[in-house]
Amino acid sequence: MKIYLDDIRFPSKGEGVTIIRTYQDFIFTWIHNRNNITSISFDHDLGIGKTGYDAICLVEHDYHMGIISHDIELNCHSANTSGADKIRQAIDSINKFRLKETV
């Protein structure tokens, strides 16, 4: 399952991609499908409330807790510069953790 988390935009390559518009819908999808997710592209601003950064923090938590062990391709497509930086830092942290776990 490929996820595109964004409250407004559509992915450039939409075939086979599940578009998720809210943090709440992301949580529901993550809990019920996390072992089948192969990629996630994050936007930061998701309207009012929680952000894409909150979503990547959940993914990061699940990697560190051993809930997720398979590789998921993680990307950020946010136009919000500071929000995108935070998401990319979390992605870097996850990637470093995954590398450490394989050694």
C-alpha positions as CSV (number, residue, x, y, z in Angstrom):
1,M,0.0,0.0,0.0
2,K,1.3,3.4,-1.0
3,I,0.1,6.4,1.0
4,Y,0.0,10.1,0.0
5,L,-0.8,12.2,3.1
6,D,-2.0,15.7,2.0
7,D,-5.1,17.7,2.7
8,I,-5.3,19.3,-0.7
9,R,-3.0,18.1,-3.4
10,F,-3.0,14.9,-5.5
11,P,0.1,12.8,-6.2
12,S,1.8,13.3,-9.6
13,K,1.6,9.5,-10.1
14,G,-1.7,8.6,-8.6
15,E,-2.1,5.0,-9.8
16,G,-2.2,2.6,-6.9
17,V,-1.8,5.4,-4.3
18,T,-4.1,5.8,-1.3
19,I,-4.7,9.5,-0.7
20,I,-5.3,10.4,2.9
21,R,-6.5,13.9,3.8
22,T,-6.4,14.0,7.6
23,Y,-4.2,13.0,10.5
24,Q,-7.1,11.0,12.0
25,D,-7.5,9.1,8.7
26,F,-3.8,8.4,8.6
27,I,-3.9,7.0,12.2
28,F,-6.8,4.7,11.3
29,T,-5.1,3.5,8.1
30,W,-1.7,3.1,9.9
31,I,-3.1,1.0,12.7
32,H,-5.1,-1.3,10.3
33,N,-2.5,-1.6,7.5
34,R,1.0,-0.7,8.8
35,N,2.4,-4.1,7.9
36,N,1.2,-3.7,4.3
37,I,2.4,-0.2,3.7
38,T,5.3,0.1,1.3
39,S,5.6,3.9,1.0
40,I,4.4,7.1,2.5
41,S,4.7,10.7,1.2
42,F,4.1,13.3,3.8
43,D,2.7,16.9,3.6
44,H,3.2,18.9,6.8
45,D,0.1,21.1,6.9
46,L,-3.1,19.1,7.1
47,G,-5.5,21.8,7.9
48,I,-6.5,22.5,11.5
49,G,-4.9,20.3,14.2
50,K,-2.3,17.6,13.8
51,T,0.3,17.7,11.1
52,G,2.3,15.4,8.9
53,Y,5.1,15.7,11.4
54,D,2.8,14.2,14.0
55,A,2.1,11.3,11.6
56,I,5.8,10.7,11.0
57,C,6.4,10.7,14.7
58,L,4.0,7.8,15.0
59,V,5.9,5.9,12.3
60,E,9.2,6.7,14.1
61,H,7.8,5.5,17.4
62,D,6.6,2.2,15.9
63,Y,10.0,1.5,14.3
64,H,11.8,2.2,17.7
65,M,9.3,0.0,19.6
66,G,9.8,-2.9,17.1
67,I,6.1,-2.8,15.9
68,I,7.4,-2.2,12.4
69,S,10.4,-4.0,11.0
70,H,10.0,-3.9,7.3
71,D,11.3,-1.1,5.1
72,I,8.9,1.6,4.2
73,E,9.9,4.2,1.6
74,L,9.4,7.6,3.4
75,N,9.3,10.9,1.5
76,C,8.2,14.5,2.2
77,H,6.5,16.7,-0.4
78,S,5.5,19.6,1.8
79,A,5.8,23.2,0.6
80,N,6.1,24.3,4.3
81,T,9.9,24.7,4.6
82,S,10.2,24.4,8.4
83,G,7.6,21.6,8.6
84,A,9.3,19.8,5.8
85,D,12.7,20.1,7.6
86,K,11.1,18.5,10.7
87,I,9.7,15.7,8.7
88,R,13.0,15.0,6.9
89,Q,14.8,15.0,10.2
90,A,12.4,12.3,11.5
91,I,12.9,10.3,8.2
92,D,16.7,10.6,8.7
93,S,16.3,9.3,12.3
94,I,14.2,6.4,11.1
95,N,16.7,5.5,8.4
96,K,19.6,5.7,10.8
97,F,17.7,3.4,13.2
98,R,17.0,0.9,10.4
99,L,20.6,0.8,9.4
100,K,21.7,0.3,13.0
101,E,19.2,-2.6,13.3
102,T,20.6,-4.4,10.3
103,V,24.2,-4.3,11.5
